[in-house]
């Protein structure tokens, strides 16, 4: 597993440090459209434990983040039901960047430009360790799901498709 002490200090890392989160840093060669399959293979971990940070909008154009297993898709229908709205859909990359301050492919749920509600797939909390974006393309951080819950206080949902 590619661990390093020499990693970028992103806004996400600043938030993790401020909250005294225990994490490991993992750099890999970013590949456009490589997704979680590529990052999992690069780190030698199961894709199910690599967590995607997806920026979405509801039918009122209100942004939100959904954390989902890398090998699963988000059921926007189930997520909309959990949020109590008619529909949810993806943001454009430009809109996602405006809300989070991160480029698509490097979006972390930590240290977003605006405070956004975070919804997390319930089964993520069952994993011993997860790997989630550290705020830059080609950079994941490893931590326990408990740390994510402590810092982000996400709403747990069943929104895997």
Secondary structure as UniProt FT lines:
FT   HELIX           11..18
FT   TURN            19..20
FT   STRAND          24..27
FT   TURN            32..33
FT   HELIX           35..43
FT   HELIX           47..49
FT   STRAND          50..58
FT   TURN            59..60
FT   STRAND          63..69
FT   TURN            70..71
FT   HELIX           76..83
FT   STRAND          88..90
FT   HELIX           93..100
FT   TURN            104..105
FT   STRAND          117..121
FT   HELIX           122..126
FT   STRAND          130..136
FT   TURN            137..138
FT   STRAND          139..143
FT   HELIX           145..152
FT   STRAND          155..157
//
